[in-house]
């Protein structure tokens, strides 16, 4: 036992760990390695940013092929194990949960901040100094953001104001169809909003998207009711003023 401990001590900390474990020390060690991992996952989706972003081909653990430019969809299919990179994935998931958009911006922006922090570390600055600097920049940003507002939605029930708010968001997903889709989304939002609440919230459970094969995006429409994606069982395809009974 004593001989084994002497051999492990002679090999240093690496000799005391199991095979596959790694340890890093100093500025060039753990901090830089964490930044490199975060930069790698940010660079993966940076080219998909914006309306002209490129699609990514993702093959998940079930061998399912997914082609998309949506950062949230890409991150949900990746099995990220590195702790630092996992934090960026969690930030991306939180952005998707709270706002439903700008997930790629969050990931790319965080990657750029870490890239600049890496340069500062190599120039001799301490991590605490870099964090303090970023905190001051964050506070200054909160002061400047209100001065950059170009449009404010005063009434969310006004279809014109609501369309202006979501048109730019839809343009990043379906460029060229933002005018058509914004009208459909506005109609769906106003249908599900509470008519009495001062600050109404959208009930996502009341909105469903049904896809019909053979159609195009330009044929999309809003149906206030229930849509059943199947053909009629009998010969009757259309009826007016009919009474419908549904058995569970």
Secondary structure, 3 states (H helix, E strand, C coil): CHHHHHHHHHCCHHHHCCCCCCCCCCHHHHHHHHHHHHHHHHHHHHCCCCCCCCCEEEECCCCCEEEECCHHHHHHHCCCCCHHHHHHHHHHHHHHHHCCCCHHHHHHHHHHHHHHHHHHHHCCCCHHHHHHHHHHHHHHHHHHHHHHCCCCCCCCCCHHHHHHHHHHHHHCCCCCCHHHHHHHHHHHHHHHCCCCCCCCCCCHHHCCCCCCCCCCHHHCCCCCCCCCCCCCCCCCCCCCCCCCCCCC
